[in-house]
Amino acid sequence: MSTPPDVRAFVALELEAGLRESIGTLQERLRPRLGGIRLVRPDGIHLTLRFLGPTSSTQVQTLRPLLAAAAAACPAADVVVAGIGTFPERGSPRVLWLGLELPPPILELQRACERAARTAGFEREERPFRAHLTLGRWRDRAPRPDLPATDLGTTRLESLVLFKSDLKPDGAVYTPIAELPLGRAGTT
């Protein structure tokens, strides 16, 4: 896959189609409780491990082998998708999220993605990593919603993706730059 210079990019784990369907159903069930929110399209939801922002083609070329090695060293994993909340934790909510319980190898993969970003010339991420799937965002002040207990079961994480993000009026469009299977250490 070719990469144009200076793209807006991020690194994420891809989600299974069945989970995306369950998320869409959950979003529709919650919509009446969420005045003023802009929900993310289920096909655009992923587990972001490292947001990069403006990214040069040189940085992409540096990142690819580092991310490929990190993905190969991390086994695919089944993770629990449960819990729902908002960021920030106090005051007017800005982000509605769905939680994930990540095993240690996936957390190490996130740290490896951070190291790869630093090697490629990106500033260190100051915010601590919090595993979540963004379901929607509020642009304006809104009351904190009453959220139900949520458990969508387990999903399998098998692929690390370096995405290009194009911002459009009806939502961002994500295009894979590199798709890297997890757990392929020692294979060709």
C-alpha positions as CSV (number, residue, x, y, z in Angstrom):
1,M,0.0,0.0,0.0
2,S,1.4,3.4,-0.9
3,T,1.5,6.3,1.5
4,P,1.1,9.9,0.4
5,P,3.3,12.4,2.3
6,D,2.0,14.0,5.4
7,V,-1.0,12.0,6.4
8,R,-2.9,12.1,9.7
9,A,-2.2,8.7,11.2
10,F,-2.8,6.4,14.2
11,V,-2.0,2.8,15.2
12,A,-5.0,0.6,16.3
13,L,-6.2,-3.0,16.8
14,E,-8.9,-4.0,14.4
15,L,-12.2,-5.3,15.8
16,E,-14.2,-8.3,14.7
17,A,-17.4,-7.7,12.5
18,G,-19.6,-9.3,15.2
19,L,-18.4,-6.9,17.8
20,R,-19.1,-4.0,15.5
21,E,-22.7,-5.2,15.0
22,S,-23.1,-5.5,18.8
23,I,-21.8,-2.0,19.2
24,G,-24.2,-0.6,16.6
25,T,-27.1,-2.3,18.5
26,L,-25.9,-0.8,21.8
27,Q,-25.5,2.7,20.3
28,E,-29.1,2.6,19.0
29,R,-30.4,1.4,22.4
30,L,-28.5,4.2,24.1
31,R,-29.3,7.0,21.6
32,P,-32.5,8.2,23.5
33,R,-30.4,8.8,26.7
34,L,-27.6,10.7,24.9
35,G,-28.9,14.1,23.9
36,G,-26.5,16.1,21.7
37,I,-24.0,13.3,21.1
38,R,-22.5,12.5,17.7
39,L,-22.1,8.7,17.6
40,V,-19.2,7.1,15.8
41,R,-20.1,4.8,13.0
42,P,-19.6,1.2,14.1
43,D,-17.3,0.5,11.1
44,G,-15.0,3.3,12.3
45,I,-14.6,2.0,15.8
46,H,-11.2,0.4,16.7
47,L,-8.9,0.2,19.7
48,T,-6.4,3.0,19.3
49,L,-3.0,2.2,20.7
50,R,-1.2,5.3,19.6
51,F,-2.5,8.5,17.9
52,L,0.2,10.0,15.7
53,G,-1.3,13.0,14.0
54,P,0.5,14.5,11.0
55,T,2.9,11.8,9.8
56,S,5.5,12.1,7.0
57,S,6.2,9.3,4.5
58,T,9.7,8.9,6.1
59,Q,8.0,8.4,9.5
60,V,5.7,5.8,8.0
61,Q,8.7,3.9,6.5
62,T,10.4,4.0,9.9
63,L,7.2,2.8,11.7
64,R,6.3,-0.1,9.4
65,P,9.1,-2.6,10.4
66,L,9.0,-1.5,14.1
67,L,5.2,-2.1,14.2
68,A,5.5,-5.4,12.3
69,A,8.0,-6.7,14.8
70,A,5.8,-5.6,17.7
71,A,2.8,-7.3,16.2
72,A,4.7,-10.5,15.4
73,A,5.8,-10.7,19.1
74,C,2.3,-10.3,20.4
75,P,-0.1,-13.3,20.3
76,A,-3.7,-12.8,19.2
77,A,-5.9,-12.4,22.2
78,D,-9.5,-12.8,23.3
79,V,-10.5,-9.8,25.4
80,V,-13.6,-8.9,27.4
81,V,-15.6,-5.9,26.2
82,A,-17.5,-4.6,29.2
83,G,-18.2,-1.4,31.1
84,I,-19.3,1.9,29.7
85,G,-18.5,5.4,30.8
86,T,-17.6,9.0,29.9
87,F,-14.5,11.1,29.7
88,P,-13.9,13.2,31.7
89,E,-15.0,11.4,34.8
90,R,-16.4,14.6,36.3
91,G,-18.3,17.6,34.9
92,S,-19.8,17.7,31.4
93,P,-19.0,14.6,29.4
94,R,-17.1,14.8,26.1
95,V,-16.6,11.2,25.1
96,L,-18.8,8.1,25.6
97,W,-16.6,4.9,25.8
98,L,-16.9,1.2,26.0
99,G,-14.3,-0.6,28.1
100,L,-12.0,-3.5,27.4
101,E,-10.0,-5.8,29.7
102,L,-6.6,-6.2,28.0
103,P,-4.2,-9.0,28.8
104,P,-0.5,-8.2,29.5
105,P,0.8,-9.0,25.9
106,I,-1.6,-6.5,24.4
107,L,-0.6,-3.9,27.0
108,E,3.0,-4.6,26.0
109,L,2.1,-4.2,22.4
110,Q,0.7,-0.7,23.2
111,R,4.0,0.2,24.9
112,A,5.9,-1.1,21.9
113,C,3.8,1.1,19.6
114,E,4.7,4.1,21.9
115,R,8.4,3.2,21.5
116,A,8.0,2.9,17.7
117,A,6.4,6.3,17.6
118,R,9.2,7.9,19.6
119,T,11.8,6.2,17.3
120,A,10.0,7.7,14.3
121,G,10.3,11.2,15.8
122,F,7.0,11.7,17.5
123,E,6.8,13.4,20.9
124,R,6.1,11.2,23.9
125,E,2.4,10.7,24.7
126,E,1.8,12.5,28.0
127,R,-1.6,11.0,28.8
128,P,-1.7,7.5,30.3
129,F,-3.1,4.8,28.0
130,R,-6.7,3.8,28.9
131,A,-8.1,0.9,26.8
132,H,-11.5,2.0,25.4
133,L,-13.6,2.1,22.3
134,T,-15.0,5.6,21.6
135,L,-18.7,5.3,20.9
136,G,-19.5,9.0,20.5
137,R,-18.5,12.6,21.3
138,W,-20.4,15.6,22.6
139,R,-19.5,18.9,21.1
140,D,-21.5,21.0,23.5
141,R,-22.1,20.8,27.3
142,A,-24.5,18.0,28.2
143,P,-25.8,16.4,31.3
144,R,-24.1,13.2,32.4
145,P,-26.2,10.3,31.1
146,D,-27.5,7.4,33.1
147,L,-25.7,4.5,31.6
148,P,-26.7,0.8,32.0
149,A,-24.3,-2.0,32.9
150,T,-22.8,-3.2,29.7
151,D,-21.1,-6.5,28.8
152,L,-20.7,-7.4,25.1
153,G,-18.8,-10.6,25.8
154,T,-15.4,-11.4,24.3
155,T,-13.8,-10.5,21.0
156,R,-10.6,-11.6,19.3
157,L,-7.8,-9.1,18.5
158,E,-5.7,-10.4,15.6
159,S,-4.5,-7.5,13.6
160,L,-2.5,-4.3,14.3
161,V,-3.2,-1.6,11.7
162,L,-1.4,1.7,10.8
163,F,-4.3,3.8,9.6
164,K,-4.5,7.0,7.6
165,S,-7.4,9.3,8.8
166,D,-9.2,11.7,6.5
167,L,-11.5,14.1,8.2
168,K,-14.8,14.5,6.3
169,P,-18.0,16.5,7.2
170,D,-19.9,13.3,8.0
171,G,-17.1,11.7,10.0
172,A,-13.6,10.5,9.6
173,V,-12.6,7.9,6.9
174,Y,-9.9,5.4,7.9
175,T,-7.7,3.7,5.4
176,P,-5.1,1.1,6.3
177,I,-1.5,2.0,5.4
178,A,-0.2,-1.3,6.9
179,E,-2.0,-4.3,8.2
180,L,0.1,-6.5,10.6
181,P,-1.1,-9.8,11.9
182,L,-0.5,-10.5,15.6
183,G,1.6,-13.5,16.6
184,R,3.6,-14.2,13.5
185,A,7.0,-14.2,15.0
186,G,9.4,-16.5,13.1
187,T,7.1,-16.9,10.1
188,T,7.7,-15.5,6.6
